[in-house]
Amino acid sequence: MAKRDYYDVLGVPKGASAEEIKKGYRSKAKELHPDRNSDNPDAEAQFKEANEAYEVLKDADKKAAYDRYGHAAFEGGMGAGARPGQGFGGGQGDFASAFSDVFDDLFGDFMGGGRGGGRQRAARGSDLRYNLSVTLEEAYSGLQKTINVPTSVACTVCNGSGAEGGSEPVTCPTCSGMGKVRAQQGFFTVERTCPTCNGMGQIIKNPCVSCGGAGRVEKERSLSVNIPQGVETGTRIRLAGEGEAGMRGGPPGDLYIFIEVAEHPLFQRDGHHLFCRVPVSMASAAIGGDIEVPTIDGGRSRVKVPAGSQSGKQMRLRSKGMPMLRGGTPGDMFIELAVETPVNLTSRQKELLREFDKLGDDNNPESSSFFSKVKTFWDSMKS
């Protein structure tokens, strides 16, 4: 049976570039792999045919000979670069070599660098999270705060190297310093992190007695943190390089401080605005007057209550709210009136209120409107 054209086997045009040939083979290898085609008896033969074609076309000299002489270049010793009486050794080719190229292309990044990849860098330390609670007053004014963070720091005995007495780590004998080992499994070449050095490429024969070879020890650190004005719950502050120390001299991680602003007994916050609910007496709400209210900066402001004010009425104090986190005009403060009904009345107070109520037919417009609507509703139901 005549051999198929290698370009047709890989599904690429004649004269295809090296990248197009590799891409074609990668597609065919994935499509025809026997593990994916257990119900197709021809898949294995087609898979080997694609491997043979790629083994020839990926090599510039073999490709040139094939383009000139076709399959005959590998049957009678013809072709540029071949010694007399010797072809390029076509046959079924070296599958491990051919598929390894594509395996590296597909999985090299995932496995950590592909063929020829070196050992891992010293491991970076972990990032840390610290939850910090501040008062609303502190969020308003900003502050410097000292926090104690339990973390891992570089070992001072071995200067973070993990080796005892100034000795140096030695090259790992298992992976020869590459940090990775390869194993052939049938058609596949599998690359794994070296189990002896955990990908570091080096081992420590004499580990430091202080840190056990890790290059870091557990310790609580005191840090001064600048809390800017205007922070709110959920604000995140990053301190670069203040996280855990890396393994064996690796770079440290970062420390992330998450702010939580505690609830306030007087003020409620909504973004950069503040709300304060202020009770007023029934008499003050009826005849009007001035009241004194607190502000978040510790000051006081006088607010005029209009005569006839109802519960829920709001008045604005401009720029008396919270500062913006990154500058800009501060928020406002809103005063919400809560008109109180008097309790624990004396006999005289009750008498005066009854007298007032008899004289107050036109003093309660909302009540008059409501009961007028009620009367209309009842009348409509009767009819």
C-alpha positions in Angstrom: 0.0 0.0 0.0 1.4 3.3 -1.1 2.4 5.8 1.7 0.3 8.9 2.0 1.8 12.3 1.5 3.2 13.5 4.8 1.7 16.9 4.3 -1.7 15.4 3.8 -1.2 13.2 6.9 -0.8 16.3 9.1 -3.4 18.3 7.2 -1.1 21.1 6.2 -0.2 22.5 2.7 3.0 21.8 1.0 5.7 24.3 1.9 4.1 24.8 5.4 6.2 26.6 7.9 7.7 24.8 11.0 5.0 26.4 13.2 2.2 25.2 10.9 3.7 21.7 10.8 3.9 21.6 14.6 0.4 23.0 15.0 -0.9 20.3 12.5 0.8 17.5 14.3 -0.4 18.8 17.7 -4.0 18.7 16.4 -3.6 15.2 14.9 -1.9 13.8 18.0 -4.8 15.0 20.2 -7.4 13.7 17.7 -5.9 10.3 17.0 -4.4 9.3 20.4 -5.3 5.7 21.1 -6.5 6.5 24.6 -9.2 8.7 23.1 -10.1 6.2 20.3 -10.6 2.9 22.0 -13.5 2.1 19.7 -11.5 2.9 16.5 -9.1 0.1 15.5 -7.4 2.3 12.9 -6.5 5.1 15.3 -3.2 3.6 16.5 -1.9 3.1 12.9 -3.0 6.6 12.0 -1.4 8.0 15.1 1.9 6.3 14.2 1.6 7.6 10.6 1.2 11.2 11.9 4.2 10.7 14.2 6.3 9.4 11.3 5.3 12.4 9.1 6.1 14.9 11.9 9.5 13.3 12.6 10.5 14.0 9.0 8.9 17.4 8.4 10.0 19.0 11.7 13.7 18.5 10.7 14.8 21.1 8.1 17.2 18.7 6.3 14.8 15.8 6.2 12.0 18.1 5.0 14.2 19.5 2.2 15.0 15.9 1.1 11.3 14.9 1.3 10.2 18.0 -0.7 12.7 17.0 -3.4 12.5 13.2 -3.6 9.4 12.3 -1.7 9.3 9.0 0.2 12.2 7.7 -1.9 14.6 10.0 0.0 14.3 7.5 3.0 14.4 4.3 1.1 17.5 4.4 -1.1 19.9 6.6 0.7 19.1 9.7 -1.3 18.8 13.2 0.0 21.0 16.0 1.1 23.1 15.2 4.1 22.7 11.5 3.9 25.8 9.3 3.7 26.0 6.9 0.7 23.8 3.9 1.2 22.1 5.5 4.2 18.7 7.3 4.3 17.3 9.4 7.1 16.0 6.5 9.0 12.3 7.1 8.3 10.3 4.1 9.3 8.1 4.9 12.2 10.5 7.5 13.6 11.3 8.2 17.2 7.9 8.8 18.8 9.3 10.0 22.2 11.3 12.7 20.4 8.5 13.8 18.2 5.7 13.8 20.8 8.0 15.4 23.5 8.2 18.5 21.4 4.5 18.9 21.3 4.0 17.7 24.9 6.3 20.6 26.0 4.2 23.0 23.8 0.9 21.8 25.4 2.0 21.3 29.0 5.3 23.1 29.4 3.9 26.2 31.1 1.7 24.1 33.4 4.6 21.9 34.4 6.8 24.8 35.1 8.8 25.9 32.1 8.9 23.1 29.5 11.9 21.3 28.2 15.2 22.4 29.7 13.4 24.4 32.4 15.6 25.2 35.4 14.8 24.8 39.1 12.2 26.8 40.9 13.2 30.1 42.4 13.3 30.3 46.2 9.7 30.2 47.3 8.0 33.5 48.0 6.5 33.9 51.4 2.7 33.9 51.9 0.6 37.0 52.0 -1.0 37.7 55.4 -4.3 39.3 56.3 -4.9 41.4 59.4 -8.4 42.6 60.4 -8.2 46.0 62.1 -11.2 47.6 63.9 -11.3 51.4 64.2 -13.8 53.8 65.6 -15.8 56.2 63.5 -13.9 59.1 65.0 -10.6 57.4 64.0 -11.9 56.9 60.5 -12.8 60.6 60.4 -9.5 61.9 61.6 -7.1 59.2 60.5 -4.3 57.9 62.8 -1.0 56.0 63.2 -1.6 52.7 64.8 0.8 50.0 66.0 -0.3 46.4 65.4 1.3 43.1 66.5 1.4 40.5 63.6 2.4 36.9 64.2 4.4 35.9 61.1 7.5 34.1 59.8 10.7 36.1 59.6 14.1 35.3 58.1 16.2 33.2 60.5 19.0 35.4 61.9 21.3 32.4 62.7 21.6 31.3 59.1 20.6 34.5 57.4 17.7 32.8 55.8 19.8 30.2 53.9 18.6 27.3 56.1 22.2 25.9 56.3 24.2 25.5 59.5 27.4 27.3 60.2 27.8 29.2 57.0 27.7 26.0 54.8 26.1 26.3 51.4 23.3 24.2 49.9 24.5 21.5 47.5 23.1 20.5 44.1 20.3 17.9 44.4 21.6 14.5 43.2 18.2 13.4 42.1 17.5 16.1 39.5 21.0 17.5 39.1 19.9 20.9 40.1 17.0 21.2 37.6 14.2 21.0 40.2 12.3 18.5 38.0 12.5 14.9 37.0 11.2 13.1 33.9 9.8 9.7 33.5 8.9 7.9 30.3 5.4 6.3 30.5 4.6 4.6 27.2 4.3 7.3 24.5 4.4 10.1 27.1 7.3 11.9 28.8 6.0 13.1 32.2 7.7 15.9 34.1 7.3 16.3 37.8 8.7 18.4 40.6 11.7 16.7 42.1 10.6 14.8 45.3 14.0 15.2 47.0 14.4 19.0 46.8 10.8 19.9 46.2 11.7 21.8 43.1 14.5 23.9 44.7 17.3 22.2 42.8 19.4 22.2 46.0 19.4 20.3 49.3 20.8 21.2 52.7 23.0 18.5 54.2 23.6 20.4 57.5 20.3 22.2 58.3 20.3 25.1 60.7 19.3 24.0 64.2 17.4 27.2 64.8 15.0 27.0 61.8 15.3 23.3 60.8 16.5 24.2 57.3 13.5 26.3 56.5 15.4 29.6 56.6 12.6 31.3 58.7 11.2 31.2 62.2 7.9 32.2 63.8 7.9 35.5 65.5 5.5 38.4 66.4 6.3 41.7 64.8 5.2 45.2 65.7 4.3 47.4 62.8 3.2 51.0 62.6 0.3 51.5 60.2 -1.0 54.7 58.7 -4.8 54.7 58.6 -5.9 57.5 56.2 -8.9 59.7 56.7 -12.2 58.5 55.3 -11.6 54.7 55.5 -14.7 52.6 55.8 -15.5 48.9 56.4 -13.8 46.8 53.6 -11.0 49.3 52.9 -7.8 47.3 52.2 -4.3 48.6 53.0 -1.3 46.8 51.4 2.1 46.8 53.1 4.5 45.4 50.5 7.1 42.9 51.8 5.6 42.7 55.3 4.1 39.3 54.9 5.8 35.9 55.7 9.4 35.5 54.9 10.2 33.3 51.9 11.6 29.8 52.2 15.4 29.7 52.1 15.9 33.3 51.4 13.0 33.7 49.1 11.2 37.2 48.8 8.6 38.0 51.5 4.9 38.2 50.9 2.7 41.2 51.5 0.5 42.1 54.5 -3.0 43.2 53.7 -4.9 45.1 56.5 -8.7 45.0 56.2 -10.5 47.8 58.0 -13.7 47.4 59.9 -15.3 50.6 61.3 -17.2 50.0 64.5 -20.8 51.2 64.9 -21.3 54.6 66.6 -23.9 55.3 69.3 -24.9 58.7 67.8 -24.1 58.6 64.1 -25.0 56.3 61.2 -22.8 56.3 58.2 -23.8 56.0 54.5 -20.8 56.3 52.3 -19.3 59.7 53.2 -22.6 61.1 54.6 -23.6 60.9 58.3 -27.1 60.7 59.8 -28.1 61.7 63.4 -31.5 61.1 64.8 -32.4 63.9 67.3 -35.5 63.7 69.6 -37.5 66.9 70.1 -40.4 67.6 72.4 -43.9 67.9 71.0 -44.0 71.6 72.1 -40.7 72.4 70.4 -41.8 70.7 67.2 -45.1 72.6 67.3 -43.8 76.1 68.0 -40.3 75.8 66.5 -37.0 76.8 68.1 -33.3 76.1 68.1 -31.6 72.8 69.1 -27.9 71.9 69.6 -26.5 68.8 67.9 -23.1 67.1 68.0 -20.8 66.7 65.1 -18.3 64.0 64.4 -15.3 66.3 65.0 -16.4 66.7 68.6 -18.0 70.1 68.0 -21.5 71.4 68.2 -23.9 73.0 65.7 -27.1 74.9 66.3 -30.0 73.9 64.1 -33.3 75.8 63.7 -36.4 73.6 64.0 -39.3 75.0 61.9 -42.6 75.4 63.6 -44.9 72.5 62.9 -42.1 70.0 62.2 -43.1 66.3 62.0 -41.1 63.2 62.9 -38.8 62.2 60.1 -38.1 65.7 58.9 -34.4 66.1 57.8 -32.1 69.1 57.8 -28.7 69.2 56.2 -25.4 70.4 57.6 -23.1 70.7 54.6 -19.6 69.3 54.8 -20.1 68.0 58.3 -19.9 64.3 57.2 -16.9 62.1 56.5 -13.9 63.1 54.5 -13.3 61.4 51.2 -10.7 58.7 51.2 -8.7 60.2 48.3 -9.5 63.8 48.9 -12.4 66.0 47.7 -15.3 67.6 49.3 -16.4 66.0 52.6 -19.9 64.5 52.9 -22.9 66.1 54.7 -24.5 65.5 58.0 -28.3 65.0 58.1 -30.4 65.7 61.2 -33.5 63.7 61.4 -36.2 64.9 63.9 -38.0 62.4 66.1 -41.0 64.1 67.8 -41.6 62.6 71.2 -45.0 62.0 72.8 -44.8 63.0 76.5 -45.2 60.3 79.1 -45.7 60.3 82.9 -48.0 63.3 82.8 -49.2 65.1 85.9 -52.9 65.8 86.4 -52.3 69.4 85.5 -50.5 68.5 82.3 -53.3 66.2 81.3 -55.9 68.9 82.0 -54.0 71.4 79.8 -53.7 68.9 77.0 -57.4 68.1 77.1 -58.1 71.8 76.9 -55.6 72.2 74.1 -57.2 69.3 72.2 -60.6 70.9 72.4 -59.2 74.1 70.9 -57.2 72.3 68.2 -59.6 71.4 65.4 -57.4 73.1 62.8 -54.0 72.2 64.3 -53.7 68.7 62.9 -54.0 68.9 59.1 -52.8 65.3 58.5 -55.4 63.9 60.9 -58.1 65.9 59.4 -57.2 64.8 55.9 -56.9 61.1 56.9 -60.3 61.0 58.7 -61.9 62.8 55.8 -60.7 60.0 53.5 -62.0 57.4 56.0 -65.5 59.0 56.1 -65.5 59.0 52.2 -64.5 55.3 52.2 -67.2 54.3 54.6 -69.9 56.2 52.8 -68.9 54.5 49.5 -69.1 51.1 51.1 -72.6 51.8 52.4 -73.8 52.9 48.9 
